[in-house]
Amino acid sequence: MSTYKIKFKLNSFYHDNEYNLEKFVSLKIDADDLEELEEIIDDSDYMSHIDDSSVINKTTENYPKYINIDYIELKDEEGNILYEEKNEYSTYLVSDTVH
């Protein structure tokens, strides 16, 4: 079993955009391989357990319309980047680009 480090980007979206927040959170997840890791992070039950309180804006009494959680970077135990989101329109698995 390996331990992977995943960086998540959390965004809150309010009716009034001035209250929107963005934070980054890193978590370690144990999995046998990348396939199992993908199953874990794609599971909505797992994602619902990520603490999103850091993007709840305390300066307003309103609740966000929604909170978005995306994983943007995945590293193996040695710190090698296996997946990286370069920008909001381009994501790739590093292993897909190596020939």
C-alpha positions, 0 to 999 in steps of 0.5 A: 500500500502506498500513501499519496498526497493530494492537493484540493482546491476549494471554492465557495460561491455566493450570490454576492461574488465579493464573498467568494473564497478559494483555499487549498487543502492537502490530504494524504490517502492510502491506496494499493494503486492509482486505480484504487486512489481514483475510486476513493477520490471520485467517491462522493461519500469521500469528498463529502468528508473534506472539511470545507469550513475554510471557504465559508465566509464569516463576514456574511450571514448568508450561506454559499450557493455551492462549494466546489472541491477539485483535486489539482495535484497528486503526488506519490510517496517520493514526491513525484507529480502523477497528476497536475491541473495546469489551469482550469481548462487543461488537466492531464495525468503525467504518465499519459505524457511520458512515452 
